[in-house]
């Protein structure tokens, strides 16, 4: 029924933007140039990007019975993401992030709320059997999912699904307990800083080599420099199209969506990586993580050769 099942955090982002934004305490009022209330969370932005490319996407996560929860459910529905399996828990508050954005840099203030409450046991095999692929994001924020995640990934494999994971940043910077997951992951999506921290490496190339020994395929996001990936003995690089930067929120999640689209079509790594970097670049043309996400035709129009 679905190409991708996304199990993850679900929350809105309130983005406050100004080119030279600097926040001061001491009751100093700071004016911004723009504000946007939009779909947030790595998992939800990925889900929207995958659906935008034409994949059939279902989401499972947890929200509160409140304004932010209802906003997210409607916004995902409007973007063709199935939310039937999202749990609404009236005893919890929906999490949210306030993003202070100044072009290519940002600070993020997050209230986790319900986003950390999903447990692996709440994702039944009956649901897994309806999908081809399972994607997990924000591992370090999903604290109640962590203990059961190796079993969930193992069950997904047994049900015939491929798997991917984007770790995102570890707020504690301990990067603990992650190595046990890598053997269950088909596609691993860290950015450069995350890869170096997770692998205890000095360079991106060293991190790629270390991580590649433990999972089938690693794609490391390098921002404006594109991306690098390794699957077995095959290592490839891809540059990123040049676009005007408006807001980098969600660019890595749009990258993931592009890569998984190609991966599920059976493309070679190089083609997947080129589509991924294009999707990531095009997503930063607008405020918020989802407004600038391209369709497949739009990605093709800026240089992705899908006929090769």
C-alpha positions as a Markdown table, in Angstrom:
| # | Residue | x | y | z |
|---|---|---|---|---|
| 1 | Unk | 0.0 | 0.0 | 0.0 |
| 2 | Unk | 2.9 | 2.4 | 0.8 |
| 3 | Unk | 6.3 | 2.9 | -0.6 |
| 4 | Unk | 7.7 | 4.4 | 2.7 |
| 5 | Unk | 6.6 | 4.2 | 6.3 |
| 6 | Unk | 8.1 | 7.0 | 8.4 |
| 7 | Unk | 8.3 | 6.5 | 12.1 |
| 8 | Unk | 9.3 | 9.6 | 13.9 |
| 9 | Unk | 8.8 | 12.9 | 15.6 |
| 10 | Unk | 6.1 | 15.3 | 14.4 |
| 11 | Unk | 6.0 | 19.0 | 15.3 |
| 12 | Unk | 5.7 | 22.4 | 13.8 |
| 13 | Unk | 8.5 | 25.0 | 13.4 |
| 14 | Unk | 8.1 | 28.7 | 14.1 |
| 15 | Unk | 10.9 | 30.3 | 12.0 |
| 16 | Unk | 12.0 | 33.9 | 12.8 |
| 17 | Unk | 14.3 | 35.3 | 10.1 |
| 18 | Unk | 16.6 | 38.3 | 9.6 |
| 19 | Unk | 20.0 | 38.5 | 7.8 |
| 20 | Unk | 21.9 | 39.7 | 10.9 |
| 21 | Unk | 19.7 | 38.2 | 13.6 |
| 22 | Unk | 21.3 | 38.5 | 17.1 |
| 23 | Unk | 19.2 | 37.8 | 20.2 |
| 24 | Unk | 20.0 | 39.6 | 23.4 |
| 25 | Unk | 18.7 | 38.9 | 27.0 |
| 26 | Unk | 18.1 | 41.7 | 29.5 |
| 27 | Unk | 14.6 | 42.4 | 28.1 |
| 28 | Unk | 16.0 | 43.7 | 24.9 |
| 29 | Unk | 13.4 | 43.4 | 22.1 |
| 30 | Unk | 14.8 | 42.2 | 18.7 |
| 31 | Unk | 12.8 | 42.7 | 15.5 |
| 32 | Unk | 12.9 | 40.1 | 12.8 |
| 33 | Unk | 12.1 | 40.5 | 9.1 |
| 34 | Unk | 9.9 | 37.5 | 8.6 |
| 35 | Unk | 8.1 | 34.7 | 10.5 |
| 36 | Unk | 6.7 | 31.4 | 9.3 |
| 37 | Unk | 4.7 | 28.7 | 11.1 |
| 38 | Unk | 5.3 | 25.6 | 9.1 |
| 39 | Unk | 5.8 | 21.8 | 9.1 |
| 40 | Unk | 8.8 | 21.0 | 11.3 |
| 41 | Unk | 10.7 | 17.9 | 12.4 |
| 42 | Unk | 13.1 | 15.9 | 10.4 |
| 43 | Unk | 10.8 | 13.0 | 10.0 |
| 44 | Unk | 7.8 | 15.0 | 8.8 |
| 45 | Unk | 9.8 | 17.1 | 6.4 |
| 46 | Unk | 11.3 | 13.9 | 4.9 |
| 47 | Unk | 7.8 | 12.5 | 4.6 |
| 48 | Unk | 6.6 | 15.5 | 2.7 |
| 49 | Unk | 9.6 | 15.5 | 0.4 |
| 50 | Unk | 9.1 | 11.9 | -0.5 |
| 51 | Unk | 5.4 | 12.4 | -1.2 |
| 52 | Unk | 6.2 | 15.5 | -3.3 |
| 53 | Unk | 8.4 | 13.3 | -5.5 |
| 54 | Unk | 5.6 | 10.9 | -6.0 |
| 55 | Unk | 6.1 | 8.2 | -3.4 |
| 56 | Unk | 3.2 | 6.8 | -1.3 |
| 57 | Unk | 4.0 | 7.8 | 2.3 |
| 58 | Unk | 2.5 | 6.8 | 5.6 |
| 59 | Unk | 3.5 | 8.3 | 9.0 |
| 60 | Unk | 3.4 | 7.0 | 12.5 |
| 61 | Unk | 4.2 | 9.3 | 15.5 |
| 62 | Unk | 2.6 | 11.0 | 18.4 |
| 63 | Unk | 1.0 | 14.4 | 19.0 |
| 64 | Unk | -1.1 | 16.0 | 21.7 |
| 65 | Unk | -4.7 | 16.9 | 21.3 |
| 66 | Unk | -3.9 | 20.6 | 20.8 |
| 67 | Unk | -3.5 | 23.4 | 18.2 |
| 68 | Unk | 0.0 | 22.4 | 17.1 |
| 69 | Unk | -1.0 | 18.7 | 16.8 |
| 70 | Unk | -4.1 | 19.5 | 14.7 |
| 71 | Unk | -2.0 | 21.9 | 12.5 |
| 72 | Unk | 0.6 | 19.1 | 11.8 |
| 73 | Unk | -2.0 | 16.4 | 11.0 |
| 74 | Unk | -3.8 | 18.7 | 8.5 |
| 75 | Unk | -0.6 | 20.0 | 7.0 |
| 76 | Unk | 0.7 | 16.4 | 6.4 |
| 77 | Unk | -2.7 | 15.4 | 5.0 |
| 78 | Unk | -2.6 | 18.3 | 2.6 |
| 79 | Unk | 0.8 | 17.1 | 1.3 |
| 80 | Unk | -0.6 | 13.6 | 0.6 |
| 81 | Unk | 1.0 | 11.9 | 3.7 |
| 82 | Unk | -1.2 | 9.3 | 5.3 |
| 83 | Unk | -1.6 | 10.1 | 9.1 |
| 84 | Unk | -4.1 | 7.4 | 10.0 |
| 85 | Unk | -1.5 | 5.8 | 12.3 |
| 86 | Unk | -0.4 | 8.9 | 14.2 |
| 87 | Unk | -1.4 | 8.6 | 17.9 |
| 88 | Unk | -3.2 | 11.6 | 19.5 |
| 89 | Unk | -2.5 | 11.6 | 23.2 |
| 90 | Unk | -4.5 | 14.2 | 25.1 |
| 91 | Unk | -2.2 | 13.9 | 28.1 |
| 92 | Unk | 0.7 | 15.2 | 26.1 |
| 93 | Unk | 1.6 | 18.5 | 24.5 |
| 94 | Unk | 2.8 | 18.5 | 20.8 |
| 95 | Unk | 6.4 | 19.4 | 20.6 |
| 96 | Unk | 7.6 | 22.4 | 18.6 |
| 97 | Unk | 10.8 | 24.3 | 17.6 |
| 98 | Unk | 11.5 | 28.0 | 17.4 |
| 99 | Unk | 14.2 | 28.5 | 14.8 |
| 100 | Unk | 16.2 | 31.7 | 14.7 |
| 101 | Unk | 17.3 | 31.9 | 11.1 |
| 102 | Unk | 20.0 | 34.2 | 9.5 |
| 103 | Unk | 20.5 | 32.9 | 6.0 |
| 104 | Unk | 22.9 | 29.9 | 6.0 |
| 105 | Unk | 23.0 | 29.6 | 9.8 |
| 106 | Unk | 20.4 | 29.1 | 12.5 |
| 107 | Unk | 19.8 | 28.4 | 16.2 |
| 108 | Unk | 17.0 | 26.0 | 17.2 |
| 109 | Unk | 15.1 | 26.0 | 20.5 |
| 110 | Unk | 13.0 | 22.8 | 20.9 |
| 111 | Unk | 10.4 | 21.7 | 23.3 |
| 112 | Unk | 10.2 | 17.9 | 22.8 |
| 113 | Unk | 6.8 | 17.2 | 24.2 |
| 114 | Unk | 5.1 | 14.3 | 22.5 |
| 115 | Unk | 7.9 | 13.9 | 19.9 |
| 116 | Unk | 10.0 | 11.8 | 22.2 |
| 117 | Unk | 7.1 | 9.4 | 23.2 |
| 118 | Unk | 6.7 | 7.0 | 20.3 |
| 119 | Unk | 7.8 | 3.5 | 21.2 |
| 120 | Unk | 8.9 | 0.7 | 18.9 |
| 121 | Unk | 6.2 | -1.6 | 20.3 |
| 122 | Unk | 3.6 | 0.7 | 19.0 |
| 123 | Unk | 4.6 | -0.1 | 15.4 |
| 124 | Unk | 3.0 | -3.5 | 14.6 |
| 125 | Unk | 4.2 | -5.9 | 11.9 |
| 126 | Unk | 0.8 | -5.5 | 10.3 |
| 127 | Unk | 1.7 | -1.9 | 9.5 |
| 128 | Unk | 5.3 | -2.8 | 8.4 |
| 129 | Unk | 3.9 | -5.3 | 5.9 |
| 130 | Unk | 2.0 | -2.5 | 4.2 |
| 131 | Unk | 5.3 | -0.7 | 3.2 |
| 132 | Unk | 8.4 | -1.3 | 1.1 |
| 133 | Unk | 10.7 | 0.9 | 3.2 |
| 134 | Unk | 11.1 | 2.2 | 6.8 |
| 135 | Unk | 12.7 | 5.6 | 7.5 |
| 136 | Unk | 13.7 | 6.8 | 10.9 |
| 137 | Unk | 15.0 | 10.3 | 11.8 |
| 138 | Unk | 16.1 | 12.3 | 14.8 |
| 139 | Unk | 17.3 | 9.2 | 16.7 |
| 140 | Unk | 18.7 | 11.2 | 19.6 |
| 141 | Unk | 15.4 | 13.1 | 20.2 |
| 142 | Unk | 13.3 | 10.0 | 20.1 |
| 143 | Unk | 14.3 | 8.7 | 23.5 |
| 144 | Unk | 11.5 | 6.2 | 24.1 |
| 145 | Unk | 12.0 | 4.7 | 20.6 |
| 146 | Unk | 15.7 | 4.1 | 21.1 |
| 147 | Unk | 15.6 | 1.0 | 23.3 |
| 148 | Unk | 13.3 | -1.0 | 20.9 |
| 149 | Unk | 14.8 | 0.4 | 17.7 |
| 150 | Unk | 17.1 | -2.6 | 17.0 |
| 151 | Unk | 14.1 | -4.9 | 17.3 |
| 152 | Unk | 12.0 | -2.7 | 15.1 |
| 153 | Unk | 14.6 | -2.5 | 12.4 |
| 154 | Unk | 15.1 | -6.3 | 12.6 |
| 155 | Unk | 11.3 | -6.8 | 12.3 |
| 156 | Unk | 11.2 | -4.5 | 9.3 |
| 157 | Unk | 13.9 | -6.5 | 7.6 |
| 158 | Unk | 12.0 | -9.7 | 8.4 |
| 159 | Unk | 8.9 | -8.2 | 6.8 |
| 160 | Unk | 10.8 | -7.5 | 3.6 |
| 161 | Unk | 11.4 | -3.7 | 4.1 |
| 162 | Unk | 14.6 | -1.9 | 3.4 |
| 163 | Unk | 15.6 | 0.7 | 6.1 |
| 164 | Unk | 17.2 | 4.1 | 6.4 |
| 165 | Unk | 18.1 | 6.4 | 9.3 |
| 166 | Unk | 19.1 | 10.0 | 9.6 |
| 167 | Unk | 20.6 | 10.4 | 13.1 |
| 168 | Unk | 20.5 | 14.3 | 13.3 |
| 169 | Unk | 22.5 | 16.0 | 16.0 |
| 170 | Unk | 22.9 | 14.6 | 19.5 |
| 171 | Unk | 22.2 | 17.5 | 21.9 |
| 172 | Unk | 24.2 | 15.7 | 24.6 |
| 173 | Unk | 27.2 | 15.3 | 22.2 |
| 174 | Unk | 27.8 | 11.8 | 23.7 |
| 175 | Unk | 26.9 | 9.9 | 20.5 |
| 176 | Unk | 26.4 | 6.8 | 22.6 |
| 177 | Unk | 24.7 | 3.5 | 21.7 |
| 178 | Unk | 24.5 | 4.0 | 18.0 |
| 179 | Unk | 26.9 | 1.4 | 16.6 |
| 180 | Unk | 24.5 | -1.4 | 17.5 |
| 181 | Unk | 22.0 | 0.0 | 14.9 |
| 182 | Unk | 24.3 | 0.2 | 11.9 |
| 183 | Unk | 24.1 | -3.5 | 10.9 |
| 184 | Unk | 20.3 | -3.1 | 10.6 |
| 185 | Unk | 20.4 | 0.0 | 8.4 |
| 186 | Unk | 20.5 | -0.2 | 4.6 |
| 187 | Unk | 21.0 | 3.6 | 4.0 |
| 188 | Unk | 22.6 | 5.9 | 6.6 |
| 189 | Unk | 22.2 | 9.6 | 6.2 |
| 190 | Unk | 24.5 | 11.7 | 8.6 |
| 191 | Unk | 25.8 | 15.1 | 7.7 |
| 192 | Unk | 29.5 | 15.8 | 7.9 |
| 193 | Unk | 29.7 | 16.9 | 11.5 |
| 194 | Unk | 27.4 | 14.0 | 12.6 |
| 195 | Unk | 29.5 | 11.5 | 10.7 |
| 196 | Unk | 32.8 | 12.7 | 12.1 |
| 197 | Unk | 31.4 | 12.7 | 15.7 |
| 198 | Unk | 29.7 | 9.3 | 15.4 |
| 199 | Unk | 32.8 | 7.6 | 13.8 |
| 200 | Unk | 35.3 | 9.4 | 16.2 |
| 201 | Unk | 37.1 | 10.5 | 13.0 |
| 202 | Unk | 39.2 | 13.4 | 11.9 |
| 203 | Unk | 37.9 | 13.8 | 8.4 |
| 204 | Unk | 34.8 | 13.1 | 6.4 |
| 205 | Unk | 36.6 | 10.5 | 4.3 |
| 206 | Unk | 37.8 | 8.7 | 7.4 |
| 207 | Unk | 34.2 | 8.7 | 8.8 |
| 208 | Unk | 32.8 | 7.4 | 5.6 |
| 209 | Unk | 35.3 | 4.5 | 5.6 |
| 210 | Unk | 34.6 | 3.6 | 9.3 |
| 211 | Unk | 30.8 | 3.8 | 9.0 |
| 212 | Unk | 30.8 | 2.0 | 5.7 |
| 213 | Unk | 32.3 | -1.1 | 7.4 |
| 214 | Unk | 29.1 | -1.5 | 9.5 |
| 215 | Unk | 26.2 | -0.7 | 7.1 |
| 216 | Unk | 25.5 | -1.3 | 3.5 |
| 217 | Unk | 25.4 | 2.3 | 2.2 |
| 218 | Unk | 26.4 | 5.6 | 3.8 |
| 219 | Unk | 25.5 | 9.0 | 2.2 |
| 220 | Unk | 27.1 | 12.0 | 4.0 |
| 221 | Unk | 25.7 | 15.5 | 3.4 |
| 222 | Unk | 28.3 | 18.2 | 2.9 |
| 223 | Unk | 26.0 | 21.3 | 2.6 |
| 224 | Unk | 26.9 | 23.6 | -0.3 |
| 225 | Unk | 29.7 | 21.2 | -1.3 |
| 226 | Unk | 27.2 | 18.5 | -2.2 |
| 227 | Unk | 27.5 | 14.9 | -0.8 |
| 228 | Unk | 29.7 | 11.8 | -0.8 |
| 229 | Unk | 28.4 | 8.2 | -0.6 |
| 230 | Unk | 29.9 | 4.8 | -0.3 |
| 231 | Unk | 28.3 | 1.4 | -0.9 |
| 232 | Unk | 30.7 | -1.5 | -0.6 |
| 233 | Unk | 33.8 | -0.6 | -2.6 |
| 234 | Unk | 31.9 | 2.0 | -4.6 |
| 235 | Unk | 32.5 | 5.6 | -3.6 |
| 236 | Unk | 30.9 | 8.6 | -5.4 |
| 237 | Unk | 30.6 | 12.3 | -5.0 |
| 238 | Unk | 28.0 | 14.8 | -6.2 |
| 239 | Unk | 28.0 | 18.6 | -6.3 |
| 240 | Unk | 25.1 | 20.7 | -5.3 |
| 241 | Unk | 23.3 | 23.1 | -7.7 |
| 242 | Unk | 23.8 | 26.7 | -6.9 |
| 243 | Unk | 20.7 | 28.4 | -5.7 |
| 244 | Unk | 19.9 | 31.5 | -3.7 |
| 245 | Unk | 19.8 | 30.6 | 0.0 |
| 246 | Unk | 16.6 | 31.7 | 1.8 |
| 247 | Unk | 16.3 | 29.1 | 4.6 |
| 248 | Unk | 18.3 | 25.9 | 5.1 |
| 249 | Unk | 15.8 | 24.3 | 7.4 |
| 250 | Unk | 15.0 | 20.8 | 6.3 |
| 251 | Unk | 17.6 | 20.7 | 3.4 |
| 252 | Unk | 19.1 | 17.4 | 4.7 |
| 253 | Unk | 15.6 | 15.8 | 5.0 |
| 254 | Unk | 14.8 | 16.8 | 1.4 |
| 255 | Unk | 18.2 | 15.3 | 0.4 |
| 256 | Unk | 17.2 | 12.0 | 2.2 |
| 257 | Unk | 13.8 | 12.0 | 0.4 |
| 258 | Unk | 15.5 | 12.4 | -3.0 |
| 259 | Unk | 18.0 | 9.6 | -2.3 |
| 260 | Unk | 15.3 | 7.2 | -1.1 |
| 261 | Unk | 13.2 | 7.9 | -4.2 |
| 262 | Unk | 16.1 | 6.8 | -6.4 |
| 263 | Unk | 17.0 | 3.9 | -4.1 |
| 264 | Unk | 13.5 | 2.5 | -4.3 |
| 265 | Unk | 13.6 | 2.7 | -8.1 |
| 266 | Unk | 16.7 | 0.6 | -8.1 |
| 267 | Unk | 19.0 | 3.4 | -9.4 |
| 268 | Unk | 22.8 | 3.3 | -9.0 |
| 269 | Unk | 24.3 | 5.2 | -6.1 |
| 270 | Unk | 25.5 | 8.1 | -8.3 |
| 271 | Unk | 22.0 | 8.8 | -9.7 |
| 272 | Unk | 20.5 | 8.6 | -6.3 |
| 273 | Unk | 23.1 | 11.0 | -5.0 |
| 274 | Unk | 22.6 | 13.6 | -7.8 |
| 275 | Unk | 18.8 | 13.6 | -7.2 |
| 276 | Unk | 19.4 | 13.9 | -3.5 |
| 277 | Unk | 21.7 | 16.9 | -3.7 |
| 278 | Unk | 19.3 | 18.6 | -6.2 |
| 279 | Unk | 16.3 | 18.1 | -3.9 |
| 280 | Unk | 18.3 | 19.4 | -0.9 |
| 281 | Unk | 19.4 | 22.5 | -2.8 |
| 282 | Unk | 16.0 | 23.3 | -4.2 |
| 283 | Unk | 14.4 | 23.1 | -0.8 |
| 284 | Unk | 16.3 | 26.1 | 0.5 |
| 285 | Unk | 14.7 | 28.5 | -1.9 |
| 286 | Unk | 11.8 | 29.3 | 0.5 |
| 287 | Unk | 11.2 | 29.7 | 4.2 |
| 288 | Unk | 10.4 | 26.4 | 5.9 |
| 289 | Unk | 11.4 | 22.9 | 5.2 |
| 290 | Unk | 8.6 | 21.9 | 2.8 |
| 291 | Unk | 7.6 | 24.9 | 0.6 |
| 292 | Unk | 10.5 | 24.6 | -1.7 |
| 293 | Unk | 10.6 | 20.8 | -2.0 |
| 294 | Unk | 10.6 | 19.9 | -5.7 |
| 295 | Unk | 8.6 | 17.5 | -7.7 |
| 296 | Unk | 10.5 | 14.9 | -9.7 |
| 297 | Unk | 10.0 | 17.0 | -12.9 |
| 298 | Unk | 11.3 | 20.1 | -11.2 |
| 299 | Unk | 14.4 | 18.3 | -10.1 |
| 300 | Unk | 14.9 | 16.9 | -13.6 |
| 301 | Unk | 14.7 | 20.5 | -15.0 |
| 302 | Unk | 17.8 | 21.5 | -13.1 |
| 303 | Unk | 20.0 | 18.7 | -14.3 |
| 304 | Unk | 19.1 | 15.4 | -12.8 |
| 305 | Unk | 19.4 | 12.9 | -15.7 |
| 306 | Unk | 16.8 | 10.2 | -14.9 |
| 307 | Unk | 17.0 | 8.6 | -18.2 |
| 308 | Unk | 20.6 | 7.5 | -17.9 |
